Amino acid sequence: MRKTGLKVMAIAAAMAMGVAGCGSSATASSTSAASTAASTAASSTAAGDVSEIGDITLIMSSRDQFRSMVESAASEAAASMGINLVSQDAQDDTNKMLSFIETARNAGQKAVIVNMIDPNTTAQCIEAAGDMKIVFVNRMPENMDDLTENSAVVSSEEKQAGIYQGEYLSEYFKEQGKTDVNYLMISGTLGMNSTTDRSEYPITTMKENGLNPTAIQSDLACEWDRAEAMNQVSTVLASGAEFDCIIANNDEMALGAIEAMKNANIDPSSVPVVGIDATADGCAAIQEGTMAMTVFQDPIGQGRGALMACVNLINGTPLNEGTEYELDETGRVMWVPFEPVTADNVADYAS
């Protein structure tokens, strides 16, 4: 199992030794800090020639706990390779994002990393980049056909996160001898691929495992935001609605639901609340028993992977060269795997 702490140690080891990253591998198997650092050291030329890379701009849609970790990991990886990474915050403004891309192009940069605000703007981002290479990190394009030979994606396969949630809930309710499950779904931004997959696959998985999941109402669209989730779940609780579990598309919204339950004098541990991301706050909630499980989405892997993908696009080498991650069948998407986190293993992920 690949642990957050181990990833940080591996990057630190790479920086100390002035190398780019660890060697390629087709799997995401368990590693130790020593073996990860050793493979890093053994692949000092994995990233190829970086002497002519110059500056690379990283544009974040906005900054929260998870995205800030992506940004930090990319910055650390760039520093270890002698690349100057210029970070920008678009503050959820697509026009600002496009302007930052154009500024990087006008400055003669060879590549840009973009954490999109709206996955439907992939083509606009690519057009703004011109001849620059562009790597989309974390958020997948809505239409993958928009990708060109100069563009790529580094992300995690969203459906897998939903499957892990569904597997946990299936086991939980089977142990209780319960097959009819009433659930409350808290979703991110409607229409985004990540929202769709994270909402669909927990339910599909429970059905495949013999449960009969039923939504108590339409999904609460809370835009990935803790405060919004707290407000909307508070309204649901005030109505007297009953449910057997809460399924949230990310930890922030799961934590908002937990706060709403506390405010209503309901014990959050009385029903399983599941999230995604394994943020520090999410892991702390699992340790205190208020959140049942989460799914680790690797911000360090995504940040470092995006930087490596930029270098590889510029050098004309395989997108995942110098990483341990797999590509999809097109060779244009690098997958950073999800990992389930429960009370049994949360200590491995808690910061």
C-alpha positions in Angstrom: 0.0 0.0 0.0 1.4 3.3 -1.0 1.3 5.7 1.9 1.3 9.5 2.0 4.3 9.7 4.3 6.3 7.4 2.1 5.6 9.5 -0.9 6.8 12.6 0.9 9.9 10.8 2.0 10.6 9.5 -1.5 10.4 13.0 -2.9 12.6 14.3 -0.1 15.1 11.7 -1.0 15.0 12.6 -4.6 15.6 16.3 -3.8 18.5 15.4 -1.5 20.1 13.4 -4.3 19.3 15.8 -7.1 17.3 13.3 -9.1 14.1 13.3 -11.0 12.0 10.5 -9.7 11.6 6.7 -9.3 11.8 4.2 -12.1 8.8 3.0 -14.1 6.6 0.2 -12.9 3.4 -1.4 -14.3 1.9 -1.8 -10.8 1.0 0.2 -7.7 2.2 -2.5 -5.3 3.2 -1.9 -1.7 6.5 -0.3 -1.1 8.7 0.8 1.8 10.3 4.2 2.2 13.7 2.6 1.7 12.8 0.8 -1.5 11.0 3.8 -3.0 14.0 6.0 -2.3 16.3 3.4 -3.7 14.4 3.2 -6.9 14.4 6.9 -7.1 18.2 7.0 -6.7 18.6 4.3 -9.3 16.7 6.4 -11.9 18.6 9.6 -11.8 18.3 10.1 -15.6 14.6 8.9 -15.8 13.3 12.4 -16.7 15.8 12.8 -19.6 17.3 16.1 -20.4 15.8 19.0 -18.4 18.5 21.5 -19.2 16.4 23.2 -21.8 13.0 23.0 -20.1 13.0 26.5 -18.6 10.0 27.7 -16.7 6.7 25.8 -16.4 3.5 27.4 -15.2 1.1 25.5 -12.9 -2.4 27.0 -12.8 -4.7 25.9 -10.0 -8.5 26.4 -10.3 -8.4 27.5 -6.6 -6.7 26.4 -3.5 -8.0 24.0 -0.8 -6.3 21.4 1.3 -6.1 18.8 -1.4 -5.2 21.1 -4.3 -2.5 22.8 -2.2 -0.9 19.4 -1.7 -0.9 18.8 -5.5 0.7 22.2 -6.0 3.4 21.6 -3.3 4.3 18.2 -4.7 4.7 19.6 -8.2 6.8 22.5 -6.8 9.1 20.1 -4.9 9.5 17.8 -7.9 10.4 20.8 -10.1 12.9 22.0 -7.6 14.6 18.6 -7.4 15.0 18.7 -11.2 16.2 22.3 -11.4 13.0 23.5 -13.1 11.4 26.8 -12.1 7.7 26.2 -11.5 5.5 29.3 -11.5 2.2 28.8 -9.6 -0.9 30.8 -10.3 -4.4 30.7 -8.6 -7.3 31.3 -11.1 -9.7 31.7 -8.1 -12.4 29.7 -9.9 -12.4 32.2 -12.8 -12.0 30.6 -16.2 -11.1 33.9 -17.9 -8.2 34.2 -15.4 -7.1 30.7 -16.1 -7.1 31.2 -19.9 -5.2 34.5 -19.4 -2.5 32.7 -17.3 -2.1 30.1 -20.1 -1.7 32.8 -22.7 0.8 34.7 -20.5 2.9 31.5 -20.2 2.7 31.0 -24.0 3.7 34.7 -24.6 6.7 34.2 -22.3 8.0 31.4 -24.5 7.4 28.6 -22.0 7.3 25.1 -23.4 4.6 23.6 -21.1 1.9 24.5 -18.7 0.0 22.4 -16.1 -3.7 23.2 -15.6 -6.1 22.1 -12.9 -9.3 23.0 -14.8 -12.2 24.9 -13.3 -14.7 23.6 -15.9 -13.9 20.3 -17.6 -15.9 21.6 -20.6 -13.2 24.2 -21.3 -10.5 21.7 -22.4 -10.5 22.8 -26.0 -10.3 26.5 -25.0 -7.3 25.8 -22.7 -5.5 23.9 -25.5 -6.2 26.7 -28.0 -4.9 29.3 -25.5 -1.7 27.2 -25.1 -0.9 27.3 -28.8 2.2 25.2 -29.5 2.9 24.7 -25.8 2.5 21.3 -24.2 -0.4 21.2 -21.7 -1.0 18.7 -18.9 -4.4 18.7 -17.2 -4.0 17.5 -13.6 -6.7 16.1 -11.3 -9.8 17.0 -13.3 -10.5 15.1 -16.4 -11.6 16.7 -19.6 -15.4 16.3 -20.2 -14.6 15.3 -23.8 -11.5 13.2 -24.1 -11.6 13.7 -27.9 -10.5 17.3 -27.2 -7.0 16.1 -26.3 -4.3 16.6 -29.0 -0.7 15.4 -29.4 0.5 18.3 -27.3 -1.8 17.5 -24.4 -2.2 14.9 -21.7 -3.9 14.1 -18.4 -2.7 13.1 -15.0 -5.5 12.1 -12.7 -7.1 9.2 -10.8 -9.9 6.9 -12.2 -12.9 8.3 -10.5 -15.1 5.2 -10.7 -12.6 3.3 -8.6 -13.2 5.6 -5.7 -16.9 5.0 -5.9 -16.3 1.3 -6.2 -14.3 1.3 -2.9 -17.1 3.2 -1.2 -19.6 0.7 -2.4 -17.5 -2.2 -1.4 -17.1 -0.9 2.1 -20.9 -0.2 2.5 -21.7 -3.6 1.1 -19.6 -5.3 3.7 -20.9 -3.1 6.5 -24.6 -3.7 5.8 -24.1 -7.4 5.0 -22.6 -7.9 8.5 -25.7 -6.3 9.9 -27.9 -8.6 7.8 -29.4 -5.6 6.0 -30.2 -5.6 2.3 -32.5 -2.6 1.9 -30.3 0.5 2.3 -31.6 4.1 2.3 -28.8 6.5 1.4 -28.2 10.3 1.2 -25.8 11.3 -1.6 -23.8 14.5 -1.4 -22.4 15.4 -4.8 -19.8 17.8 -6.2 -20.4 20.0 -9.2 -23.2 18.5 -11.3 -22.1 17.5 -14.9 -18.5 16.9 -14.0 -17.1 13.4 -14.8 -15.8 13.1 -11.3 -19.2 13.9 -9.8 -20.9 11.5 -12.1 -18.6 8.5 -11.5 -18.3 9.1 -7.7 -22.1 9.2 -7.4 -22.8 6.3 -9.8 -20.3 3.6 -8.8 -21.0 3.3 -5.0 -24.7 2.5 -5.9 -23.8 0.2 -8.8 -21.3 -1.7 -6.6 -23.9 -2.1 -3.7 -26.4 -3.5 -6.2 -23.8 -5.9 -7.6 -23.2 -7.1 -4.1 -26.8 -8.0 -3.5 -28.0 -4.8 -1.7 -31.0 -2.7 -2.6 -29.9 0.9 -2.2 -32.6 3.6 -2.4 -32.0 7.4 -2.4 -34.1 9.2 0.2 -34.2 12.2 -2.1 -32.4 13.8 -5.0 -28.6 14.3 -4.6 -27.4 17.3 -2.6 -25.2 19.3 -5.0 -22.8 20.9 -2.6 -20.0 22.0 -5.0 -17.3 20.1 -3.0 -17.7 22.6 -0.2 -17.9 21.7 3.5 -20.1 24.6 4.6 -22.6 24.1 1.8 -22.9 20.4 2.7 -23.4 21.3 6.4 -26.2 23.7 5.4 -28.0 21.3 3.0 -27.7 18.3 5.3 -29.0 20.4 8.2 -32.1 21.1 6.1 -32.6 17.4 5.4 -32.2 16.5 9.1 -34.7 19.2 10.1 -37.2 17.6 7.8 -37.1 14.4 9.8 -35.8 12.3 6.9 -34.1 9.0 7.9 -31.3 7.3 6.2 -28.9 4.4 6.7 -25.7 6.0 5.3 -24.3 9.2 3.8 -22.2 8.9 0.7 -20.1 12.0 -0.1 -18.1 12.8 -3.3 -15.3 14.2 -1.2 -14.1 14.5 2.5 -15.0 18.1 2.7 -18.6 17.5 2.1 -18.6 14.4 4.3 -17.2 16.5 7.1 -19.9 19.1 6.5 -22.5 16.3 6.9 -20.9 15.2 10.2 -21.0 18.8 11.5 -24.7 19.0 10.6 -25.4 15.8 12.5 -23.5 17.1 15.5 -25.4 20.3 15.5 -28.6 18.3 15.4 -27.5 16.2 18.4 -27.2 13.1 16.2 -24.2 10.8 16.8 -22.3 10.8 13.4 -21.1 7.3 14.2 -24.7 6.0 14.2 -24.6 5.7 10.4 -21.6 5.2 8.2 -20.5 8.5 6.5 -18.0 7.8 3.6 -15.9 10.3 1.7 -13.1 10.6 -0.8 -9.6 12.2 -0.7 -8.2 11.0 2.7 -7.4 14.6 3.7 -5.9 15.3 7.1 -9.2 16.3 8.5 -10.9 13.3 6.9 -8.4 10.9 8.4 -8.8 12.6 11.8 -12.5 12.0 11.6 -12.0 8.3 10.9 -9.6 8.1 13.9 -12.2 9.8 16.2 -15.0 7.5 14.8 -17.2 10.0 13.1 -16.4 9.1 9.5 -16.5 5.4 8.5 -14.1 5.5 5.6 -12.6 7.5 2.9 -10.6 6.8 -0.3 -7.0 8.1 -0.7 -6.6 10.3 -3.7 -2.9 10.9 -4.0 -2.1 14.6 -4.3 1.6 14.0 -4.2 1.4 11.5 -7.0 -0.8 13.7 -9.1 1.4 16.8 -8.6 4.7 15.0 -9.2 3.2 13.0 -12.0 1.9 16.2 -13.8 5.4 17.7 -13.6 7.0 14.5 -15.0 4.3 14.3 -17.7 5.3 17.9 -18.8 8.9 17.0 -19.0 8.2 13.8 -21.0 5.9 15.6 -23.4 8.6 18.1 -24.1 11.3 15.4 -24.5 9.0 13.2 -26.7 9.3 10.3 -24.3 6.4 8.1 -22.9 4.1 10.1 -20.6 4.8 7.9 -17.5 8.6 7.6 -17.9 10.3 8.2 -14.6 7.1 7.3 -12.6 5.5 4.1 -11.3 2.1 4.9 -12.8 0.2 3.2 -15.7 -1.2 4.8 -18.8 -4.6 4.3 -20.4 -4.9 2.6 -23.8 -4.4 5.9 -25.6 -1.1 6.7 -23.8 -2.4 10.2 -23.1 -3.7 9.6 -19.6 -1.6 8.7 -16.6 -3.5 7.0 -13.8 -2.5 7.7 -10.2 -4.4 5.0 -8.2 -6.9 5.4 -5.4 -6.6 3.4 -2.2 -9.4 2.7 0.4 -8.8 4.0 4.0 -10.7 2.7 7.0 -10.1 2.6 10.7 -7.8 -0.5 10.1 -5.2 1.5 8.1 -5.9 5.2 8.6 -2.8 5.5 10.7 -0.8 4.9 7.5 -2.4 8.0 5.9 -2.9 10.4 8.7 -0.5 13.3 8.7 
